[in-house]
Amino acid sequence: MRVIAEGDLSTLNTLRIPSESDYLVYADTDSEVVDAIRFARDQSCDLKVLGGGSNVVLPSRVSGVVLKLTNDRLEVLEEDTESVLVRVGAGHDWHSWVMTSLEKGWYGLENLAYIPGTVGASPVQNIGAYGVEVESFIETVHYIELKTELKVSLSHAQCEFAYRESIFKQALDQRVAITHVDFRLNKTPAPNFGYAPLNQFAEERGAPTPEELAQWVIEVRRSKLPDPAELPNAGSFFKNPVISQAEFDALKVRFPDAPSYLHENGVKVPAGWLIDRLGFKGRRIGPVGVHEHQALVLVNFGGDATDVGHAADEIKAAVFKQYGVRLEQEPRPF
């Protein structure tokens, strides 16, 4: 365990919001996580877990201990001719894990390539892209309770996954440190390219292998999403809202070109389309701007959490006024 007083978090969040914590603690093993919990208790302060920093909006000052897990080890638990069960450390970079799985002939995660963040954060948000959600491949999530120091394992069903949701954002929010995630991946390729624009690529280039599909996803994401190292951002800032069929029918009357995707709870409407149609793309709201090529992305040009919140609120209000649809942001206050 490594402890840093007055920890600088500015480079540990992809929005590059200037932020400091009372203590920044790096932990590589379960025992070091427990040590970090006890250290926070000895200092009489709270402990918060920070993943890749790609889905949070940090305040200028985080009181207490910020825990950063660095365990990135892979362990094959089971393997046969059809599938493999792999335990992955929470500190493993997500994109690196996806590419490693493909190199080893383990398939399923290719649509989730090039998503920033860590493996430990992936079940929290139930990350998804291009018609695939990570929950489809998660068998078990392992964590340590911050209050009791107990090690707990939750099955897929117990994680209460939903669209961009899980028990880790609800009942277990701020109560656990995820240490490992077990993934069940397939040995037989079954590329999922039904989601535009991947389907368009398939029409032009032919059906892809999983490796080719991952490269297509990377190509699309690079064309639409700015590199956080060059333009600080948190990826897609807003969830695609899910509305009822009746609400969508009414929206379609007013806006016949409104796109949509079927969803188990209704109709999913692309948030980017709602925002783009209002002319926000490329607009600056103080030190925060909407990316010129992707209306879902907020770019930080030197603002703090208040500035980011102000920009997000302005966009939410405009969308609700025009369409009667409420947007929910993906990055969470820390």
C-alpha positions in Angstrom: 0.0 0.0 0.0 1.3 3.4 -0.9 -0.1 6.5 0.8 0.2 10.1 -0.6 -0.9 13.0 1.6 -2.6 15.9 -0.3 -3.1 13.6 -3.3 -3.3 15.3 -6.7 -6.3 13.8 -8.6 -6.1 16.2 -11.6 -4.5 13.6 -13.8 -6.6 10.7 -12.5 -9.9 11.9 -14.0 -10.4 12.2 -17.8 -12.2 15.6 -17.5 -8.9 16.9 -16.0 -10.8 18.8 -13.3 -8.3 20.2 -10.8 -8.9 18.2 -7.6 -7.0 17.1 -4.4 -7.8 14.6 -1.7 -6.6 14.5 1.9 -5.0 11.2 1.1 -4.5 9.1 -2.1 -3.8 5.4 -1.5 -2.7 2.8 -4.0 -3.6 -0.8 -3.3 -2.5 -3.9 -5.3 -4.0 -6.8 -3.3 -7.0 -7.6 -1.2 -5.0 -7.3 2.0 -3.8 -3.8 0.9 -7.4 -2.8 0.3 -8.2 -3.8 3.9 -5.1 -1.9 5.0 -6.5 1.2 3.2 -9.9 0.8 4.9 -8.2 0.6 8.3 -6.0 3.6 7.4 -9.1 5.7 6.7 -10.7 4.5 9.9 -7.5 5.5 11.9 -7.7 8.9 10.3 -11.4 9.2 11.1 -12.3 9.9 7.5 -14.3 8.5 4.7 -12.9 6.3 1.9 -13.9 6.5 -1.7 -12.8 4.3 -4.6 -11.6 5.8 -7.8 -11.4 3.7 -11.0 -10.2 5.1 -14.3 -11.7 8.5 -13.5 -13.6 8.4 -16.8 -17.1 8.4 -15.4 -16.9 10.9 -12.5 -17.0 14.6 -11.9 -14.6 15.4 -9.1 -15.0 18.3 -6.7 -12.0 20.6 -6.2 -11.5 19.0 -2.8 -12.2 15.4 -1.8 -12.2 14.9 1.9 -10.8 11.7 3.3 -9.0 8.9 1.5 -9.3 8.2 -2.2 -8.4 4.5 -3.0 -6.9 3.6 -6.4 -6.7 -0.1 -7.1 -3.7 -1.3 -9.3 -4.3 -5.1 -9.4 -4.4 -6.0 -13.0 -3.8 -9.8 -13.0 -5.6 -12.4 -15.0 -6.5 -15.9 -13.8 -8.2 -18.6 -15.8 -10.6 -20.3 -13.5 -12.3 -22.7 -15.9 -11.8 -23.6 -19.6 -13.3 -26.0 -22.1 -13.9 -26.2 -25.8 -16.9 -23.8 -25.6 -16.0 -21.1 -23.1 -13.5 -19.7 -20.6 -14.0 -18.2 -17.2 -11.4 -15.5 -16.4 -10.9 -13.5 -13.2 -9.6 -10.1 -13.9 -8.2 -7.6 -11.3 -10.2 -4.4 -10.8 -7.2 -2.2 -11.7 -6.8 -3.7 -15.2 -7.3 -1.1 -17.9 -10.6 -2.0 -19.7 -9.5 -1.6 -23.3 -6.3 -3.6 -22.7 -8.4 -6.4 -21.2 -10.7 -6.4 -24.3 -7.7 -6.6 -26.7 -6.0 -9.3 -24.5 -9.2 -11.4 -24.6 -9.3 -11.3 -28.4 -5.6 -12.2 -28.7 -6.3 -15.3 -26.6 -9.3 -16.3 -28.7 -11.9 -15.4 -26.0 -14.8 -13.6 -27.7 -17.7 -11.4 -26.7 -16.2 -8.1 -25.6 -15.2 -6.8 -29.0 -18.0 -4.2 -29.2 -16.8 -2.7 -25.9 -13.3 -1.9 -27.2 -11.8 1.5 -26.6 -14.0 2.4 -23.7 -11.9 4.3 -21.1 -11.8 3.1 -17.5 -11.0 0.0 -15.5 -12.3 -3.5 -15.2 -13.5 -2.8 -11.6 -15.7 0.1 -12.8 -17.3 -1.9 -15.7 -20.0 -3.6 -13.7 -20.9 -0.4 -11.8 -22.1 1.4 -14.9 -22.9 -1.8 -16.8 -20.9 -0.3 -19.6 -22.3 -0.8 -23.1 -21.8 0.1 -26.7 -23.0 -0.9 -30.1 -25.7 -3.2 -28.9 -23.7 -5.0 -26.2 -23.6 -4.6 -22.5 -20.9 -6.0 -20.2 -23.4 -7.7 -18.0 -23.8 -10.4 -20.7 -20.4 -11.7 -19.9 -20.1 -11.1 -16.1 -20.6 -14.2 -14.0 -19.4 -12.9 -10.6 -18.3 -9.6 -9.0 -16.0 -9.8 -6.0 -15.7 -6.9 -3.5 -14.7 -5.9 0.0 -17.2 -4.2 2.2 -15.7 -0.9 3.4 -17.5 -1.0 6.8 -16.9 -4.7 7.8 -13.9 -5.6 5.7 -15.7 -8.7 4.6 -15.0 -10.3 1.2 -18.2 -10.8 -0.8 -19.0 -12.4 -4.2 -22.2 -11.5 -6.0 -23.6 -13.6 -8.8 -24.8 -12.0 -12.1 -28.4 -12.0 -10.9 -27.5 -10.4 -7.5 -25.8 -7.5 -9.3 -29.2 -6.2 -10.5 -28.0 -5.1 -13.8 -30.1 -2.7 -16.0 -29.3 -0.1 -18.6 -26.3 1.8 -17.3 -27.3 0.6 -13.8 -26.3 -2.0 -11.2 -26.6 -2.6 -7.5 -23.2 -0.9 -7.2 -24.8 2.4 -8.2 -27.8 1.8 -5.9 -27.8 -0.2 -2.6 -24.0 -0.7 -2.6 -23.0 2.8 -3.7 -20.0 4.0 -1.8 -20.1 0.9 0.4 -17.7 -1.5 -1.4 -14.4 -1.8 -3.2 -14.7 -4.1 -6.2 -11.5 -6.2 -6.4 -12.1 -8.7 -9.2 -14.6 -9.5 -11.9 -15.2 -12.9 -13.4 -16.0 -13.0 -17.1 -17.4 -15.9 -19.0 -16.3 -15.6 -22.7 -16.9 -17.7 -25.7 -14.5 -19.8 -27.8 -16.7 -19.6 -30.9 -16.7 -16.2 -32.7 -20.2 -14.6 -33.0 -19.6 -11.0 -34.1 -22.5 -8.6 -33.3 -22.5 -5.9 -36.0 -26.2 -5.2 -36.2 -25.8 -1.8 -34.7 -25.2 1.1 -37.0 -22.6 2.2 -38.2 -21.0 -1.3 -37.7 -23.7 -2.7 -40.0 -22.8 -0.2 -42.7 -19.1 -1.3 -42.4 -20.2 -4.9 -42.9 -22.2 -4.0 -46.0 -19.1 -2.3 -47.4 -16.4 -4.7 -46.2 -18.1 -8.0 -45.5 -18.8 -9.8 -42.3 -16.0 -9.2 -39.8 -14.0 -11.5 -37.5 -14.2 -10.5 -33.8 -10.7 -8.9 -34.2 -11.9 -6.9 -37.2 -15.0 -5.8 -35.4 -13.0 -4.5 -32.5 -10.9 -2.4 -34.9 -14.1 -1.1 -36.5 -15.4 -0.1 -33.1 -12.1 1.6 -32.4 -12.3 3.4 -35.7 -15.8 4.6 -35.1 -15.1 5.7 -31.5 -11.9 7.6 -32.6 -13.9 9.4 -35.3 -16.6 10.5 -32.9 -15.0 10.7 -29.5 -12.0 12.9 -28.7 -9.0 11.5 -27.0 -9.1 12.6 -23.3 -5.3 13.1 -23.4 -5.8 15.8 -26.0 -9.3 17.2 -25.1 -10.4 16.4 -21.5 -13.7 14.6 -21.5 -15.7 11.8 -19.9 -16.9 10.2 -23.1 -20.7 10.1 -23.6 -21.9 12.5 -20.9 -25.6 11.7 -21.2 -27.5 8.4 -21.2 -29.8 7.7 -24.2 -33.2 8.3 -22.6 -35.8 5.4 -22.7 -39.3 6.6 -23.1 -42.7 4.9 -23.6 -44.0 4.0 -27.0 -46.8 6.6 -26.6 -44.2 9.3 -25.8 -42.2 8.4 -28.8 -45.2 8.3 -31.1 -46.0 11.9 -29.9 -42.4 12.9 -30.5 -42.4 11.4 -33.9 -45.4 13.5 -34.9 -43.5 16.7 -34.1 -40.1 15.4 -35.4 -40.6 12.7 -38.1 -36.9 12.2 -38.5 -36.4 11.2 -34.8 -34.3 8.0 -34.7 -35.0 5.2 -32.2 -34.0 1.8 -31.0 -36.2 -0.9 -29.4 -35.7 -1.3 -25.7 -37.3 -3.8 -23.2 -38.8 -0.9 -21.3 -39.9 1.2 -24.2 -38.1 3.1 -26.9 -34.5 4.4 -26.7 -33.9 7.8 -28.3 -30.3 8.8 -29.1 -29.4 11.7 -26.7 -26.9 12.9 -29.2 -29.6 13.5 -31.8 -31.7 15.5 -29.3 -28.8 17.7 -28.3 -27.4 18.1 -31.8 -30.8 19.2 -33.2 -30.8 22.1 -30.7 -27.5 23.4 -32.1 -25.3 22.6 -29.2 -22.6 20.8 -31.1 -19.4 22.9 -31.0 -20.9 25.5 -28.6 -19.0 26.7 -25.5 -20.8 27.2 -22.2 -18.2 29.0 -20.1 -15.0 26.9 -19.9 -17.0 23.8 -20.9 -17.9 23.0 -24.5 -19.9 20.4 -26.5 -17.6 18.6 -28.9 -17.8 19.7 -32.5 -18.2 16.2 -33.8 -20.2 14.5 -31.1 -23.0 16.3 -29.2 -22.9 13.7 -26.4 -19.5 14.7 -25.3 -18.7 17.6 -23.0 -15.1 18.9 -23.3 -13.4 20.7 -20.4 -11.3 23.7 -21.3 -10.2 24.4 -17.8 -13.4 24.4 -15.7 -14.2 22.8 -12.4 -17.1 20.6 -11.3 -19.4 23.6 -11.0 -18.7 24.7 -14.6 -19.3 21.1 -15.8 -22.6 21.0 -13.9 -23.7 24.3 -15.2 -23.2 23.2 -18.8 -24.9 19.9 -18.2 -27.9 21.6 -16.6 -28.3 24.1 -19.5 -28.4 21.2 -22.0 -30.8 19.2 -19.9 -33.2 22.2 -19.6 -33.1 22.9 -23.3 -33.8 19.3 -24.2 -36.7 19.1 -21.8 -38.2 22.3 -23.0 -38.0 21.3 -26.7 -38.9 17.6 -26.5 -40.3 17.0 -23.1 -37.6 14.3 -22.5 -35.4 14.3 -19.4 -31.7 13.6 -19.9 -29.7 11.9 -17.2 -25.9 12.3 -17.1 -23.6 9.3 -17.0 -20.6 10.7 -15.1 -21.4 10.7 -11.4 -20.5 13.3 -8.7 -17.6 11.8 -6.6 
